[in-house]
Amino acid sequence: MDWLGEDFPFSSSALQGKHAIVCGASKGIGAATAKMLAKSGAKITAVSRNPQSLLDELEGDNHSAISLDLEDHESITKFISTIDECHILINNAAGPPGGPLLENEVEDFVNPFKRHLHASHILVKGLIPLMQNSDYGRIVNIISTSVREPIPNIGLSNTLRGAMASWAKSLSRELPECVTINNVLPGFTDTDRLDSLAKSIHDKTGKSVEEIHNGWMSQVPINRLIDPLETGAAIAYLCMPISGGIRGVSLAVDGGRMRSI
């Protein structure tokens, strides 16, 4: 389907006048989310290590990009100090390498937690006053279905995603009334991240990449990978005024793969 063309699911003015900060926006689900939000009328600040190339693909104007290492917390704080308006925050960052959890040392947890949980916490604390001032705030964390059903061979990622989900649920009870926080849990999505995981599993098990992909698809009732723009559409909905009653949920976009309720 042409998600950004004739099949675009939302009004192009649904987020008019809203400023969205999208982390990890250079590719994959982050880029797809930025495109959906821009198509819905939002002004985008794309945050990643290499975000500039995305700007030409965003509908509308007044968008901006900033190169930022989410493990550098001092730089995040400086970035926040330059922002005078924020209505939407998308927390998203590259996942850690795959592999069995018992192969990880304690030191392996440090940078992934800095990049995800710690960076998200700094951003939320710094941007909440701006959301309160505008009486509008939407925070969406892009994490993983592993918060409900841990995925084999990505033990460190499973641990990190679970921490993010609990953090967000706790915040949902503390945030101002005008600010919502929710999680989106991508399933098997057509991104570079999935390709890298397949290669990692191949290197460790000897299974072919095709066999790995077929194994994944055998678990998915729709029998295909998710288009990142489909995930971006779910995220965009959670950022709209009409979603104000949705708070503290973890929404799976996984084609029905998970068996849990």
C-alpha positions in Angstrom: 0.0 0.0 0.0 1.0 3.6 -0.6 1.1 4.7 3.0 2.3 8.2 2.3 0.3 8.7 -0.9 -3.3 7.8 -1.7 -3.6 5.4 1.2 -2.3 7.8 3.8 -4.6 7.1 6.8 -4.7 10.5 8.6 -5.6 14.0 8.0 -2.7 16.1 6.8 -3.6 18.7 9.4 -4.1 16.3 12.4 -0.9 17.5 14.0 -0.7 21.0 12.5 1.2 23.3 14.9 2.8 20.5 16.8 6.5 20.1 17.2 7.8 16.5 17.3 11.3 15.4 18.4 12.1 12.0 16.8 15.1 10.2 18.1 16.8 7.6 16.0 15.3 9.2 12.9 17.9 8.4 10.2 16.4 5.1 9.2 14.1 2.2 9.9 11.1 2.8 12.2 12.4 6.1 13.4 12.5 7.5 9.8 9.1 6.0 9.0 7.7 7.7 12.2 9.1 11.1 11.2 7.6 10.7 7.8 4.1 9.9 9.2 4.2 12.7 11.7 5.3 15.2 9.0 2.6 14.0 6.7 0.1 14.6 9.5 1.3 18.2 9.8 3.9 18.1 12.6 7.1 20.1 12.5 10.0 17.5 12.9 13.3 17.8 14.7 15.1 14.6 13.5 17.7 13.4 16.1 20.3 10.8 15.3 24.0 10.5 14.5 23.2 11.1 10.8 19.8 12.7 10.4 20.3 15.3 7.7 19.4 13.0 4.7 15.9 12.4 6.1 14.9 16.1 5.8 14.5 15.9 2.0 12.0 13.0 2.4 9.7 14.8 4.9 6.6 16.5 3.6 6.2 20.2 4.5 8.9 22.6 5.6 10.4 24.1 8.8 11.9 20.7 9.7 15.3 20.5 11.3 18.0 17.9 12.1 20.5 17.6 14.8 23.3 15.1 15.1 23.3 13.7 18.6 24.9 10.7 20.4 22.3 9.5 22.9 25.0 8.1 25.0 26.4 11.6 25.5 24.1 12.9 28.2 25.8 16.3 28.5 25.0 16.9 24.8 21.4 15.8 25.3 21.0 18.4 28.1 22.5 21.1 25.9 20.1 20.1 23.1 17.1 20.4 25.4 18.3 23.9 26.4 17.9 25.0 22.8 14.3 23.9 22.5 11.5 26.4 23.2 8.5 24.3 22.2 7.8 20.5 22.2 4.6 18.6 22.0 5.7 15.1 20.9 8.7 13.1 21.9 9.6 9.8 20.2 12.2 7.8 22.2 14.0 5.4 19.8 17.6 4.2 19.5 19.5 1.4 17.9 19.3 -1.9 19.8 22.3 -3.7 21.4 24.1 -6.7 19.7 22.4 -10.1 19.8 23.6 -13.2 21.6 22.8 -15.3 24.7 22.5 -13.3 27.9 25.0 -15.5 29.7 27.7 -14.4 27.2 27.3 -10.7 28.3 29.5 -9.1 31.0 28.1 -6.5 33.3 30.0 -3.8 31.3 27.9 -4.7 28.2 24.8 -3.3 29.8 26.2 0.2 30.4 26.1 1.8 26.9 22.7 0.3 25.8 21.1 1.5 29.0 22.7 5.0 28.6 21.4 5.2 25.0 17.9 4.0 25.8 16.6 4.3 29.3 18.9 7.0 30.6 18.7 9.2 27.5 14.9 8.9 27.5 14.7 9.9 31.1 16.8 13.0 30.6 14.7 14.0 27.6 11.4 13.4 29.4 12.5 15.4 32.5 13.8 18.2 30.3 10.8 18.5 27.9 7.9 18.0 30.3 7.8 21.7 31.3 7.4 22.6 27.6 4.6 20.2 27.2 2.9 21.5 30.3 3.2 25.1 29.0 1.4 24.1 25.8 -1.1 21.9 27.6 -0.3 19.1 25.2 2.2 16.2 25.4 2.7 12.8 23.7 5.6 10.5 24.5 6.0 7.3 22.6 8.8 4.8 23.2 9.7 2.4 20.4 10.8 -0.8 22.1 10.0 -4.5 21.3 7.5 -7.3 21.7 10.2 -8.9 23.9 8.8 -7.0 26.9 6.0 -9.6 26.9 7.7 -12.6 25.3 11.5 -12.6 25.4 13.1 -13.3 22.1 15.9 -16.0 21.9 19.4 -14.8 21.2 18.9 -11.1 22.1 19.0 -11.4 25.9 20.6 -8.0 26.5 17.9 -6.3 24.3 15.2 -8.2 26.1 16.4 -7.0 29.5 16.7 -3.4 28.3 13.3 -3.3 26.6 11.6 -4.7 29.8 13.2 -1.9 31.8 11.9 0.7 29.3 8.4 -0.6 29.6 8.4 -0.6 33.4 9.8 2.9 33.4 7.1 4.2 31.0 4.3 2.5 33.0 5.6 4.1 36.2 5.7 7.5 34.5 2.2 7.1 33.2 1.0 7.5 36.8 3.1 10.6 37.5 3.0 12.7 34.4 0.7 15.8 34.1 -2.8 15.2 32.9 -2.1 16.7 29.5 0.8 14.4 28.8 0.5 10.7 27.8 3.2 8.1 27.5 2.9 4.8 25.6 5.0 2.2 24.1 4.9 0.6 20.6 6.2 -2.9 20.4 7.4 -3.7 16.8 7.4 -7.3 15.7 9.4 -8.6 12.8 9.8 -5.4 10.7 11.5 -4.9 7.4 14.5 -2.9 8.7 18.3 -3.2 8.7 18.1 -4.1 12.4 16.2 -7.3 11.5 18.8 -8.1 8.8 21.7 -7.7 11.3 19.9 -10.0 13.8 19.5 -12.6 11.1 23.2 -12.4 10.3 24.1 -12.6 14.0 22.0 -15.8 14.4 23.5 -17.2 11.3 27.1 -16.6 12.6 26.3 -18.3 15.9 24.1 -21.2 14.7 25.1 -21.8 11.1 21.5 -21.6 9.9 21.1 -19.8 6.6 19.5 -16.3 6.6 16.7 -17.7 4.5 16.0 -20.5 7.0 16.0 -17.9 9.9 13.6 -15.6 8.0 11.3 -18.6 7.2 11.3 -19.5 10.9 10.3 -16.0 11.8 7.5 -15.9 9.3 6.1 -19.3 10.5 5.2 -17.5 13.7 3.4 -14.5 12.0 -0.3 -15.0 11.0 -0.1 -12.3 8.3 2.9 -14.2 6.8 5.0 -11.2 6.0 7.3 -8.6 7.5 5.8 -5.4 8.9 6.3 -2.3 6.8 8.0 0.3 9.0 5.4 2.9 7.8 2.7 0.6 9.4 4.5 0.9 12.7 4.9 4.7 12.1 1.2 5.0 11.5 0.4 3.4 14.9 2.9 5.8 16.6 1.4 8.8 14.8 -2.0 7.9 16.0 -0.8 7.8 19.6 0.6 11.3 19.1 -2.8 12.8 18.0 -5.3 14.7 20.1 -7.8 12.0 19.7 -5.5 9.5 21.5 -5.5 11.4 24.8 -7.4 8.6 26.6 -4.6 6.1 25.8 -2.0 6.2 28.5 0.5 3.7 29.8 -0.2 1.0 27.2 2.2 -1.2 25.2 0.8 -1.6 21.7 2.2 -4.5 19.6 2.5 -4.0 15.8 3.6 -7.6 15.1 1.2 -9.1 12.7 -0.3 -11.2 15.4 2.9 -13.1 16.3 2.7 -12.9 20.1 0.6 -15.5 21.8 0.1 -13.6 25.0 -3.0 -11.5 25.6 
